[in-house]
Amino acid sequence: MEQATGEIGTTLDETTTCRELVRFATEHVSASVTVDLAAEQPQRPQPDDARTRAGTVTRYRRPHDSGPPRSVSHGSGPYGSGAPGPLPPGSARYGPLRPGPAPPGPLPPGSAPPGSVLPAPPASTGAGTHRLAVPLAVHDEGTLGTVTVARTAGGPFSADDVALLRHAARLAARHLGHARRLAATEDTALHLQRALVGEPGRPHPNLEIAGGYLPAGHRTLVGGDWFETVRLHFGRSLLVVGDVMGHGLDAAVDMNAYRTALREVAATDLPPHRVLRHLDSVVAEDDARRPATCLLVRVDPARGAATFANAGHLPPAVFGADGSAELVDLPVGPPLGTGIGGYESTTRPLAPGATLLIFTDGLVERRGEDIDVSLARLAALRLPAGSGPRDVVDEVLRRLDAHTAEDDVAVLAARIRARAPQ
């Protein structure tokens, strides 16, 4: 049992945990082992019957789930009935369980429940097959599946075998529960963030925009990256990109709070640096809020100019009509939420045909690399001449290999729409 604690549940991954359970049970119970794992955790387990030549086996499936459960098989025994044969030692196989013929009716009285030895008719060699099935569950919690062991040599399963298998199954179920709760949290945070970044405000029609959001890789909690556009007076639009520090559901919730507060402040049509100052003071009053970096850009198409204000964020890039890139040198204030203030605005021309790109650090940062090197890689890009906002977003994400980034990536590109000739 001490060995099981160290060998089962070394990661928060369902596949790995099931393989560890199968490997451990195969070694210590000297039998072939199959784990039938429901696709989702059921509210209340309901048995679904299947028959094999070796006897009656009760397997748990999610209620009203028409598909077969995912299975892991390991050891020298069959992989369900009609299996292709023995597996090599130390291996694992995935695939749908191949059930035997459908039962002609209800189970006969006296059928053995999970956790008991199931008597079997003689096999072709005349030897009996001993089977044992235990629920994959922690005490009175919902059953996640079933662990079934079978052997034709070594005699019936002893009380020690049953106790060890039950302990291993409970241990695996505990870790599977942790993994599923983590996955549920990730899913909630991811859906929340996708909903928020997927519906930015609408800028004025005189501005072309394109955005993109990439969550971090598998098993990495979602962060607080977002982008936004706010329509202002006199044909101007405010572009925003921000990054709440940390990851997880709390970061996504804080990101929503920042975004809501920014919309309210920006509606007053203050200069970008004063918007940051006001937002910083509002957030600083709430100790529960995480700090965040933020970059504001007010684009004025009539004047062909953009006004920037930076709160601890990376500088934007401008891609000229010829496809060359340039980083915009800006004064950088402290992140939002510190209450320090000290933000400044900088205005520069935005040439016809030029595309502005604002982004979060996941786009350029790489582990073990100086940030100046990372930004220089972005500035060295040369895109096809005349690339619009959508082309810029797609090409930058592709060339910087942002799909494999270790952090979330949010990007927003904008270009002043060319006026129709009079």
C-alpha positions as CSV (number, residue, x, y, z in Angstrom):
1,M,0.0,0.0,0.0
2,E,2.9,2.4,0.7
3,Q,4.3,1.5,-2.7
4,A,0.9,2.3,-4.4
5,T,0.9,5.7,-2.8
6,G,4.2,6.5,-4.5
7,E,3.4,5.0,-7.9
8,I,-0.2,5.9,-8.5
9,G,-1.2,9.5,-9.2
10,T,2.2,11.1,-9.9
11,T,0.5,13.6,-12.3
12,L,-2.8,15.3,-12.8
13,D,-3.4,13.4,-16.0
14,E,-6.2,10.8,-16.4
15,T,-4.3,8.7,-18.9
16,T,-1.1,8.6,-16.8
17,T,-3.0,7.7,-13.6
18,C,-4.9,4.9,-15.3
19,R,-1.7,3.4,-16.7
20,E,0.0,3.7,-13.3
21,L,-3.0,1.9,-11.7
22,V,-2.9,-0.9,-14.3
23,R,0.8,-1.3,-14.1
24,F,0.7,-1.5,-10.3
25,A,-2.2,-4.0,-10.2
26,T,-0.7,-6.2,-12.8
27,E,2.6,-6.5,-10.9
28,H,1.1,-7.1,-7.4
29,V,-2.0,-9.1,-8.1
30,S,-0.5,-11.2,-10.9
31,A,-3.4,-10.9,-13.2
32,S,-4.5,-9.1,-16.4
33,V,-6.1,-5.8,-15.6
34,T,-8.6,-3.6,-17.4
35,V,-9.8,-0.2,-16.3
36,D,-13.1,1.0,-17.7
37,L,-13.2,4.8,-17.3
38,A,-16.3,6.8,-17.9
39,A,-15.8,9.7,-20.2
40,E,-17.3,12.1,-17.6
41,Q,-17.9,11.7,-13.9
42,P,-21.4,10.5,-13.4
43,Q,-23.8,11.9,-10.8
44,R,-25.0,8.5,-9.8
45,P,-23.5,5.3,-11.2
46,Q,-25.9,3.1,-13.1
47,P,-24.7,-0.4,-14.1
48,D,-24.7,-1.5,-17.7
49,D,-24.4,-5.3,-18.1
50,A,-22.2,-7.2,-20.5
51,R,-21.4,-10.9,-20.7
52,T,-18.2,-12.6,-21.6
53,R,-17.2,-16.2,-21.9
54,A,-15.5,-16.0,-18.6
55,G,-18.7,-15.0,-16.7
56,T,-20.8,-11.9,-15.9
57,V,-19.0,-8.6,-15.5
58,T,-20.7,-5.4,-14.3
59,R,-19.3,-2.3,-15.9
60,Y,-20.2,1.3,-15.1
61,R,-21.1,3.8,-17.7
62,R,-22.4,7.4,-17.7
63,P,-26.2,7.3,-17.7
64,H,-27.6,7.6,-21.2
65,D,-24.1,7.5,-22.7
66,S,-24.5,5.5,-25.9
67,G,-20.8,5.3,-26.6
68,P,-18.4,2.7,-25.1
69,P,-16.2,3.7,-22.2
70,R,-12.5,4.5,-22.8
71,S,-10.3,1.6,-21.6
72,V,-6.8,1.0,-20.6
73,S,-5.5,-2.6,-20.7
74,H,-2.1,-3.9,-19.5
75,G,-0.6,-7.3,-18.8
76,S,-1.0,-10.8,-20.3
77,G,-4.7,-11.2,-20.4
78,P,-7.4,-10.3,-23.0
79,Y,-8.4,-6.8,-23.8
80,G,-12.1,-7.4,-23.5
81,S,-13.7,-10.3,-25.3
82,G,-12.5,-10.7,-28.9
83,A,-9.2,-9.0,-28.0
84,P,-6.2,-9.3,-30.4
85,G,-4.1,-11.2,-27.8
86,P,-1.6,-10.6,-25.0
87,L,0.1,-7.3,-24.5
88,P,3.8,-7.0,-24.0
89,P,4.9,-6.4,-20.4
90,G,4.9,-2.8,-19.4
91,S,2.7,-1.7,-22.3
92,A,-0.7,-0.1,-22.3
93,R,-3.4,0.0,-25.0
94,Y,-6.2,2.5,-25.6
95,G,-9.4,1.9,-27.5
96,P,-13.1,1.1,-27.1
97,L,-13.8,-1.9,-24.9
98,R,-15.0,-4.8,-27.1
99,P,-18.0,-6.2,-25.2
100,G,-19.3,-9.7,-25.6
101,P,-22.7,-10.6,-26.9
102,A,-25.6,-8.5,-25.5
103,P,-27.3,-10.2,-22.6
104,P,-30.6,-11.8,-23.5
105,G,-32.4,-10.3,-20.5
106,P,-31.9,-9.2,-16.9
107,L,-29.0,-10.6,-14.9
108,P,-29.9,-13.9,-13.1
109,P,-30.4,-13.8,-9.4
110,G,-27.2,-14.1,-7.4
111,S,-25.0,-12.4,-10.0
112,A,-21.9,-11.1,-8.2
113,P,-21.5,-7.3,-7.7
114,P,-18.2,-5.4,-8.2
115,G,-15.6,-6.3,-5.6
116,S,-16.4,-10.0,-5.5
117,V,-14.8,-13.0,-7.2
118,L,-16.9,-14.1,-10.2
119,P,-17.0,-17.8,-10.9
120,A,-16.2,-18.8,-14.4
121,P,-17.0,-21.8,-16.5
122,P,-14.1,-24.0,-17.5
123,A,-11.9,-22.7,-20.3
124,S,-10.7,-24.8,-23.2
125,T,-7.8,-26.0,-21.2
126,G,-10.0,-27.1,-18.3
127,A,-8.7,-24.4,-16.0
128,G,-11.0,-21.9,-14.3
129,T,-10.7,-18.2,-14.8
130,H,-10.9,-16.1,-11.6
131,R,-12.2,-12.6,-12.0
132,L,-12.4,-9.7,-9.5
133,A,-14.1,-6.3,-10.1
134,V,-13.9,-3.3,-7.8
135,P,-15.4,0.2,-8.3
136,L,-13.1,3.1,-9.2
137,A,-14.4,5.3,-6.4
138,V,-13.5,7.0,-3.1
139,H,-15.8,5.7,-0.4
140,D,-19.4,7.0,-1.1
141,E,-18.5,9.3,-3.9
142,G,-19.7,8.8,-7.5
143,T,-18.1,5.9,-9.3
144,L,-15.6,6.9,-12.0
145,G,-15.4,3.4,-13.5
146,T,-14.4,-0.2,-12.7
147,V,-11.2,-2.0,-12.3
148,T,-11.4,-5.7,-13.4
149,V,-8.7,-8.3,-12.9
150,A,-8.6,-11.9,-14.3
151,R,-6.2,-14.8,-14.1
152,T,-6.3,-18.5,-14.9
153,A,-3.2,-19.4,-12.8
154,G,-2.4,-18.9,-9.1
155,G,-5.8,-19.8,-7.7
156,P,-8.6,-17.5,-6.4
157,F,-7.9,-14.0,-5.3
158,S,-7.1,-13.8,-1.6
159,A,-8.4,-11.3,1.0
160,D,-5.1,-9.5,0.7
161,D,-5.5,-9.3,-3.1
162,V,-8.9,-7.8,-2.7
163,A,-7.8,-5.3,0.0
164,L,-4.8,-4.2,-2.1
165,L,-6.8,-3.7,-5.3
166,R,-9.5,-1.8,-3.4
167,H,-6.8,0.5,-1.9
168,A,-5.2,1.1,-5.3
169,A,-8.6,1.8,-6.9
170,R,-9.5,4.3,-4.2
171,L,-6.1,6.0,-4.5
172,A,-6.4,6.3,-8.3
173,A,-10.0,7.5,-8.0
174,R,-8.9,10.3,-5.6
175,H,-6.3,11.5,-8.1
176,L,-8.7,11.2,-11.1
177,G,-11.1,13.4,-9.1
178,H,-8.4,16.0,-8.6
179,A,-7.6,15.9,-12.3
180,R,-11.2,16.3,-13.3
181,R,-11.8,19.2,-10.9
182,L,-8.7,20.9,-12.3
183,A,-9.9,20.3,-15.9
184,A,-13.3,21.8,-15.0
185,T,-11.6,24.9,-13.5
186,E,-9.5,25.3,-16.7
187,D,-12.5,24.9,-18.9
188,T,-14.5,27.5,-16.9
189,A,-11.7,30.0,-17.1
190,L,-11.0,29.3,-20.7
191,H,-14.7,29.8,-21.7
192,L,-14.9,32.9,-19.7
193,Q,-11.8,34.4,-21.2
194,R,-12.7,33.4,-24.8
195,A,-16.1,35.0,-24.3
196,L,-14.6,38.2,-23.1
197,V,-11.8,38.6,-25.7
198,G,-14.1,37.3,-28.5
199,E,-16.5,40.2,-28.3
200,P,-14.6,43.5,-28.1
201,G,-16.4,46.7,-28.5
202,R,-16.9,48.1,-32.0
203,P,-14.6,50.8,-33.2
204,H,-15.6,53.5,-35.7
205,P,-16.0,52.3,-39.3
206,N,-13.0,54.4,-40.3
207,L,-10.7,51.8,-38.6
208,E,-10.0,48.2,-39.7
209,I,-9.2,45.8,-36.9
210,A,-8.4,42.2,-36.4
211,G,-7.7,40.3,-33.1
212,G,-6.5,36.9,-32.0
213,Y,-6.3,35.0,-28.8
214,L,-4.4,31.8,-28.1
215,P,-4.6,30.0,-24.7
216,A,-1.5,28.5,-23.2
217,G,-0.7,24.9,-23.9
218,H,-2.3,21.7,-22.5
219,R,-2.5,21.5,-18.7
220,T,-1.5,25.2,-18.3
221,L,-4.1,27.4,-16.5
222,V,-5.5,30.2,-18.5
223,G,-4.3,33.7,-17.7
224,G,-5.8,37.2,-17.7
225,D,-4.9,38.5,-21.2
226,W,-7.5,40.6,-23.0
227,F,-7.9,43.2,-25.7
228,E,-10.7,45.8,-26.2
229,T,-11.8,48.6,-28.5
230,V,-13.9,51.6,-27.3
231,R,-15.7,54.0,-29.7
232,L,-15.0,57.7,-28.7
233,H,-16.2,61.1,-30.0
234,F,-15.2,62.7,-33.3
235,G,-14.4,59.4,-35.1
236,R,-11.7,58.3,-32.7
237,S,-11.3,54.8,-31.2
238,L,-9.5,53.6,-28.1
239,L,-7.5,50.3,-28.5
240,V,-6.6,48.4,-25.3
241,V,-4.5,45.4,-24.5
242,G,-3.9,44.2,-21.0
243,D,-2.5,41.3,-18.9
244,V,-3.5,40.5,-15.4
245,M,-0.7,38.9,-13.4
246,G,-1.1,35.2,-12.7
247,H,-3.2,32.4,-14.1
248,G,-6.4,30.6,-13.4
249,L,-10.0,31.5,-12.9
250,D,-9.2,34.3,-10.4
251,A,-7.0,36.0,-13.1
252,A,-9.8,35.7,-15.6
253,V,-12.3,37.2,-13.2
254,D,-10.0,40.1,-12.4
255,M,-9.5,40.6,-16.1
256,N,-13.2,41.1,-16.5
257,A,-13.2,43.6,-13.7
258,Y,-10.4,45.6,-15.3
259,R,-12.2,45.5,-18.6
260,T,-15.5,46.7,-17.2
261,A,-13.8,49.6,-15.2
262,L,-11.9,50.6,-18.3
263,R,-15.0,50.9,-20.4
264,E,-16.6,53.2,-17.8
265,V,-13.5,55.4,-17.5
266,A,-12.9,55.5,-21.3
267,A,-16.4,56.7,-21.9
268,T,-15.5,60.1,-20.3
269,D,-13.1,60.6,-23.3
270,L,-10.1,61.5,-21.1
271,P,-6.6,61.4,-22.6
272,P,-5.1,57.9,-22.4
273,H,-2.7,58.8,-19.6
274,R,-5.5,60.1,-17.4
275,V,-7.6,57.0,-18.2
276,L,-4.7,54.9,-16.8
277,R,-4.3,57.2,-13.8
278,H,-8.0,57.0,-12.9
279,L,-8.1,53.2,-13.5
280,D,-5.0,52.8,-11.3
281,S,-6.6,54.6,-8.4
282,V,-9.9,52.7,-8.6
283,V,-8.2,49.3,-8.7
284,A,-5.7,50.2,-5.9
285,E,-8.6,50.6,-3.5
286,D,-9.5,46.9,-3.9
287,D,-6.7,44.9,-2.2
288,A,-8.2,41.7,-3.7
289,R,-7.4,42.7,-7.3
290,R,-4.2,41.5,-8.9
291,P,-2.0,44.1,-10.6
292,A,-2.2,44.2,-14.4
293,T,-0.2,45.7,-17.3
294,C,-2.1,47.7,-19.8
295,L,-1.4,49.6,-23.1
296,L,-3.9,52.2,-24.4
297,V,-3.8,53.7,-27.9
298,R,-6.2,56.4,-29.0
299,V,-6.4,56.4,-32.8
300,D,-7.6,59.6,-34.6
301,P,-8.1,58.8,-38.3
302,A,-8.9,62.4,-39.2
303,R,-5.5,63.5,-38.0
304,G,-3.7,60.3,-39.0
305,A,-2.2,60.0,-35.5
306,A,-2.1,57.7,-32.5
307,T,-1.7,58.6,-28.8
308,F,-0.2,56.0,-26.5
309,A,-0.1,55.5,-22.7
310,N,1.7,52.5,-21.1
311,A,1.2,50.9,-17.7
312,G,4.1,48.4,-17.4
313,H,3.3,46.8,-20.8
314,L,5.5,45.8,-23.7
315,P,5.7,48.4,-26.6
316,P,3.6,48.1,-29.7
317,A,4.8,47.5,-33.2
318,V,3.9,49.3,-36.4
319,F,4.1,47.5,-39.8
320,G,4.6,50.0,-42.6
321,A,2.9,49.7,-46.0
322,D,6.1,48.0,-47.3
323,G,5.8,45.2,-44.6
324,S,8.7,46.4,-42.4
325,A,8.3,46.5,-38.6
326,E,9.2,49.1,-36.1
327,L,8.8,49.1,-32.3
328,V,7.2,52.3,-30.8
329,D,9.4,53.8,-28.1
330,L,7.2,54.8,-25.2
331,P,7.6,56.0,-21.6
332,V,6.5,53.1,-19.3
333,G,4.6,53.7,-16.1
334,P,3.9,51.2,-13.3
335,P,1.4,48.4,-13.6
336,L,-2.2,49.2,-12.7
337,G,-3.3,48.5,-9.1
338,T,-0.2,49.9,-7.5
339,G,-1.7,53.4,-6.8
340,I,1.6,55.1,-7.8
341,G,0.4,56.7,-11.0
342,G,2.9,58.6,-13.1
343,Y,1.6,57.8,-16.6
344,E,2.4,59.9,-19.7
345,S,0.9,60.2,-23.2
346,T,2.9,60.1,-26.4
347,T,1.5,61.0,-29.8
348,R,3.0,59.9,-33.2
349,P,1.8,59.8,-36.8
350,L,0.2,56.7,-38.2
351,A,1.0,56.7,-41.9
352,P,-1.5,55.6,-44.5
353,G,-1.3,51.9,-45.0
354,A,0.5,51.3,-41.7
355,T,-0.9,48.6,-39.3
356,L,-0.5,49.0,-35.6
357,L,0.0,45.8,-33.5
358,I,-0.5,45.7,-29.8
359,F,0.0,42.4,-27.9
360,T,0.6,40.6,-24.6
361,D,4.0,39.2,-23.6
362,G,3.1,35.6,-24.5
363,L,3.6,36.5,-28.2
364,V,7.3,37.3,-27.9
365,E,8.6,36.0,-24.5
366,R,10.5,32.7,-24.5
367,R,11.9,30.9,-21.5
368,G,15.6,31.8,-20.8
369,E,15.7,34.6,-23.4
370,D,16.2,38.3,-22.7
371,I,13.1,40.3,-23.5
372,D,15.1,42.7,-25.7
373,V,16.1,39.7,-27.9
374,S,12.5,38.6,-28.1
375,L,11.3,42.1,-29.1
376,A,14.1,42.3,-31.7
377,R,12.8,39.1,-33.3
378,L,9.4,40.8,-33.8
379,A,11.0,44.0,-35.1
380,A,13.0,41.9,-37.7
381,L,9.8,40.5,-39.3
382,R,9.2,41.5,-42.9
383,L,5.6,40.9,-44.1
384,P,4.3,41.1,-47.6
385,A,3.7,44.7,-48.7
386,G,0.2,46.0,-48.2
387,S,-0.7,43.4,-45.4
388,G,-3.9,44.4,-43.6
389,P,-4.7,43.8,-40.0
390,R,-5.9,40.2,-40.4
391,D,-2.8,39.3,-42.5
392,V,-0.6,40.9,-39.9
393,V,-2.2,39.0,-37.0
394,D,-2.0,35.6,-38.8
395,E,1.5,36.1,-40.1
396,V,2.9,37.3,-36.7
397,L,1.3,34.4,-34.8
398,R,2.7,31.9,-37.4
399,R,6.2,33.3,-37.7
400,L,6.7,33.7,-34.0
401,D,5.3,30.2,-33.4
402,A,2.8,31.6,-30.9
403,H,0.7,28.4,-31.1
404,T,3.3,26.7,-28.9
405,A,3.9,29.6,-26.5
406,E,4.0,28.8,-22.8
407,D,1.8,31.8,-21.9
408,D,-1.5,33.1,-23.3
409,V,-1.3,35.3,-26.3
410,A,-3.6,38.2,-27.1
411,V,-3.0,40.5,-30.2
412,L,-5.0,43.3,-31.8
413,A,-4.1,44.9,-35.1
414,A,-5.6,48.1,-36.5
415,R,-5.2,50.2,-39.6
416,I,-6.9,53.5,-40.6
417,R,-9.3,52.7,-43.4
418,A,-8.4,54.4,-46.7
419,R,-10.9,57.1,-47.7
420,A,-12.7,56.6,-51.0
421,P,-11.6,59.0,-53.7
422,Q,-14.0,62.0,-54.0
